[in-house]
Amino acid sequence: MNVDVPVDEKVGFIRILVVIHDSNDQVRGAMTSKKERHFNANLVKCLAL
């Protein structure tokens, strides 16, 4: 599973991007979410899991 959390402090929101791979490295799922809050990027990665 890959998690990315771009933070745009100017606009005041974060995005949570998640891609789930199987053992053959094929994509099995993906998710994106937008949150209108200021969070620490490391905290958001924990929330995404």
C-alpha positions in Angstrom: 0.0 0.0 0.0 1.3 3.4 -0.9 0.1 6.6 0.9 0.8 10.1 -0.2 -0.4 13.3 1.6 0.1 16.5 -0.3 -0.4 19.5 2.0 -1.5 22.8 0.5 -1.3 25.2 3.5 -2.2 28.3 1.3 -5.6 26.8 0.4 -6.2 25.2 3.8 -6.7 21.6 2.9 -4.9 18.3 2.5 -5.4 15.3 0.2 -5.0 11.7 1.2 -4.1 9.5 -1.7 -3.9 5.7 -1.3 -3.1 3.0 -3.8 -3.3 -0.7 -2.8 -1.2 -3.3 -4.7 -1.2 -7.1 -4.5 1.8 -9.3 -4.3 2.2 -9.1 -8.1 2.3 -5.3 -7.9 -1.0 -5.0 -9.6 -3.3 -2.2 -8.4 -6.3 -3.6 -6.5 -7.7 -0.4 -5.2 -7.3 3.3 -4.9 -8.8 6.1 -2.8 -8.5 9.9 -2.6 -10.0 12.1 0.0 -9.9 15.9 0.6 -9.9 17.3 4.1 -10.4 21.0 4.8 -8.2 21.2 7.9 -4.6 21.7 8.8 -3.0 18.5 9.9 0.6 17.4 10.2 1.4 15.2 7.1 2.7 12.3 9.4 -0.5 12.3 11.4 -2.6 12.2 8.2 -0.6 9.2 6.9 -1.6 7.4 10.2 -5.2 8.4 9.7 -5.2 7.0 6.1 -4.1 3.6 7.3 
